[in-house]
Amino acid sequence: MESLTVQLNDRSYPIRIGFELFETLLESSHLNRRRRSGNRCALVVDAGLLVDHGKLLDEAFPEIPRWVMPSGESSKSLSSAEELLQFLAVSGLDRSSFLIAIGGGVAGDLAGFCAAIYQRGIDYYQIPTTLLAMVDSSVGGKTGVNLPAGKNLVGSFLQPLGVTAWLPFLNTLPQREFSAGMAEVIKYGLLADEDLFHLLEKSGEVTRDSLILENIVARCCSLKAEIVAEDERETASEGGRALLNLGHTFGHAIEAVAGYGHYLHGEAVSIGMLMAAKFSVDNDLTQKETFMRAHQLITVNGLPDRLHSPLPTEDLLAAMGRDKKNRDGKLRLIVLDRIGSAQVQEVSDSYQLRELWKEFGAK
């Protein structure tokens, strides 16, 4: 078992990662001790998990109220949040209660958001079941839902009580979902860890059976924990937590314009990372080799390198203009210096962005 801590003073919390028995991992995470304290709790469970892991969840969480969330990005909405909040109220949860999110990034973000606003805030715990959630979205306390105008435009910061990543959940994850998670793994190598990037290059396609899988998950969690500890609410004037959004300004625009769910988050981000790398090359911020190596690693891991079908360039630019990283009406992109190093840069040349979108399949 891998174990680490997100250091946030009195709000610090553990991350446990491993293959051992699910109950053993839960016990080591202190979640069971919290359950025995007498506080009421409820589960938010992705419906897709019940097919392969329903019995496991029944045994691990007997007689606990359960709200089953329909799978997919469409559930990350204000209407779903209202349904979940009503469920919490009807189930009798009060301000001493806590919520347990079991699923991918959508389940974690939605549950965390509802925990942040239910009775002005209750605790919640993350049990990520997808690679993307394990390496990224379950750590750091960003919660939220989407609007038709853009992704994650409604949300709150709320750090979880802890995170338990049971790696056997990945054995039943659809291949497309696993590949989407690899986009976030590659992201960490590109922006902050050249050694991780080299490891991924040497390993070729990473699969559920890869011997480096546990190490990869732990390394990504460790990197994010370090960044979050230094810039929890993404307020640093330079660098900081904003760097974790490499490729996301482009990726979020793709998701919003194509319609949530058409591209998985990791698929949109993989295209976005290549666009950010190409932008960096075009502006002499990095070498062409940086783009070529990123492109090779992304395609080896089964991720898209351009839009499947054309999307309107003006709509994509408008979506970028609503990105949360923007400041004072100015677009901010994460750009690459080299493999393992990134920075935030303001962008004002809309013509260049239009041409870049067209290069990657927009119309």
Secondary structure as UniProt FT lines:
FT   STRAND          2..6
FT   HELIX           9..11
FT   STRAND          13..18
FT   HELIX           22..28
FT   TURN            29..30
FT   HELIX           31..35
FT   TURN            36..38
FT   STRAND          41..46
FT   TURN            47..48
FT   HELIX           49..60
FT   TURN            62..63
FT   STRAND          66..69
FT   HELIX           73..75
FT   HELIX           78..90
FT   TURN            91..92
FT   TURN            95..96
FT   STRAND          98..103
FT   HELIX           105..117
FT   HELIX           118..120
FT   STRAND          123..128
FT   HELIX           131..132
FT   HELIX           133..137
FT   STRAND          142..147
FT   TURN            148..149
FT   STRAND          150..157
FT   STRAND          163..166
FT   HELIX           167..172
FT   HELIX           175..192
FT   HELIX           194..203
FT   TURN            208..209
FT   TURN            211..212
FT   HELIX           213..230
FT   TURN            232..233
FT   HELIX           240..245
FT   TURN            246..247
FT   HELIX           248..258
FT   TURN            260..261
FT   HELIX           265..282
FT   TURN            283..284
FT   HELIX           288..300
FT   TURN            301..302
FT   HELIX           313..321
FT   TURN            324..325
FT   TURN            328..329
FT   STRAND          330..338
FT   TURN            339..340
FT   STRAND          341..347
FT   HELIX           350..359
FT   TURN            360..361
//
